[in-house]
Amino acid sequence: MSSGQLYDTIGATYTVSRRTDPRIAARIWAALGDARTVVNVGAGTGSYEPSDRDVIGVEPSALMRSQRHAGAAPCLAAVAERLPFEDGSFDAAMAISTVHHWQDPIAGLRELRRVARRVVVFTHDTTSTGWLERFWLIRDYLPEVAGLLDGRPSLTEQARAIGARIEPVLIPWDCVDGFFEAYWRRPEAYLDEQVRRTVSVWTRVGWEAERRAVRSLRDDLASGRWTERNRDLVDLEAAELGLRLLVA
Ligand SMILES: C[S@@+](CC[C@H](N)C(=O)[O-])C[C@H]1O[C@@H](n2cnc3c(N)ncnc32)[C@H](O)[C@@H]1O
């Protein structure tokens, strides 16, 4: 199943917990600089699209496109790997929380580079210890996530493909965009089926791993074991969990 098709299956409740976090948006919009025309690739329901610029979305999933609000930017059905635009059509291209879904991330990133003078990508550094080893949800409950990375290009390879610099993005403790790492200081959120259904990782690891992880987390929260293990997180305002901006 391609990722566009995956979102046609799992995307029905996306907007329940996935929306623009203003602090992350400020970083993305600053990185767009003075770009007036912007293509948002893997646009989904329109999170992070700046309202003060001329935006067009690209999104393969019909279900995701159907959830864009009435005033949202126009959105085409296409994939990152084959963008239906001439070279240099836009001042900037942005791709937010989507590159890990692309069948060929390097080809997609080169397409962004081809159609725009500036590229801004919000993604993970999955090779950093911040992700696999420091995020307690993967380390202590869902090690299967490591298997999802097999054969994927590293962040350094992705950055090199478009000549991008890499900037860390800390995740605020009360992040309002419910992506996988968003609830790092609010572990009870992961017990909520609705929260999990808007994050593809849970579907991709499979139902048995999900059930085991949730049961184990529930037990550890009830017994106080989670709190004991994660005392260092309780007073943190923002966490470094491998989230990155690529800016080219
Ligand atoms: C987690 S959502 C992110 C959506 C939006 N950018 C956001 O920040 O909420 C990932 C999106 O990438 C899209 N996608 C999957 N494969 C793609 C591809 N090859 N090219 C472009 N978008 C793709 C999915 O359909 C989905 O809407």
The ligand as a Gaussian input file, in Angstrom:
#p B3LYP/6-31G(d) Opt

LIG

0 1
 C        1.315000      12.931000       8.622000
 S        0.524000      13.587000       7.201000
 C        1.107000      15.274000       7.236000
 C        0.138000      16.213000       6.601000
 C        0.451000      17.700000       6.795000
 N        1.662000      18.094000       6.121000
 C        0.508000      18.047000       8.267000
 O        1.528000      18.603000       8.710000
 O       -0.483000      17.787000       8.967000
 C        1.458000      12.882000       5.855000
 C        0.847000      13.202000       4.498000
 O        1.775000      12.833000       3.467000
 C        1.009000      12.348000       2.375000
 N        1.851000      11.550000       1.461000
 C        2.101000      10.219000       1.483000
 N        2.897000       9.848000       0.468000
 C        3.159000      10.981000      -0.230000
 C        3.944000      11.255000      -1.407000
 N        4.608000      10.301000      -2.023000
 N        3.984000      12.528000      -1.847000
 C        3.308000      13.514000      -1.206000
 N        2.566000      13.311000      -0.083000
 C        2.496000      12.069000       0.400000
 C       -0.091000      11.532000       3.058000
 O       -1.184000      11.259000       2.212000
 C       -0.422000      12.436000       4.241000
 O       -1.446000      13.343000       3.954000

